Amino acid sequence: MSLLTVLLVLIVVGVLLWLVNTYIPMDGTIKKILNIVVIIVVIIWLLKVFGLFNSLMDVQV
């Protein structure tokens, strides 16, 4: 996956999250939970895209 595609996906997700936060009325707690879930999903997706997620799963404690 090219860096341009990753950047485009991040921009689209950011704009969609901003639109939801701005134009959909909801409680502040729900907004915080939605933002946290989206950020966690994006971070996991980025780790998978760059191949770091599999190496993190191989670490044994």
N, C-alpha and C positions, 0 to 999 in steps of 0.2 A: 504494500500500500504506500502510495507516494506521500510525501510530506504535505503537498498541496491538498490532497484529499483529507488528511488528518486535520489540517487547518480549516478547511471548508466545513467539515463536520462539527468542529468545535465552535465555529462562528454560528452555524445554524442552530445548534443546541443552545448556545448562549442567547441568541435572539428569541427563540421559542420560550425559553425560561423567563426572559425579561417580559415578553408579551403576556405570559400567563400571570406573572407577578403584578403587572401593571393593570391589565384590563379585566381580569377575573376576580371579583370580590370574594375573599375568603378570610378566615381567621388567621391571625399572625402566626399561631402555632402550626397550623396546617402548611402555611407558606414555608416556615423554617424546615419542617419535615420534608416537604417536597424538594426544597433546595438541597438539603443534605443527601437525599436519595439520588437525585440527579448527579450531584458531584461525585458520590461514591461510584455510581455506575460509569460515569465518564472516566474516572481514574482507573477503574478495573479494565475498561475497554482500552485505554491508552497503554496500560501495562501489557495487555495481550497483544496489541498491535506492535509494540516494540520488543516483544519476546521476553519480557521480564517476569511475567506472571508464572510461566512454567518453571523458571529457575527458582522462583520464590516457593513454589509448591514442593520442590525437591529438597529443601532445607529441612534437616532433622534436628530436633532439639534433644 
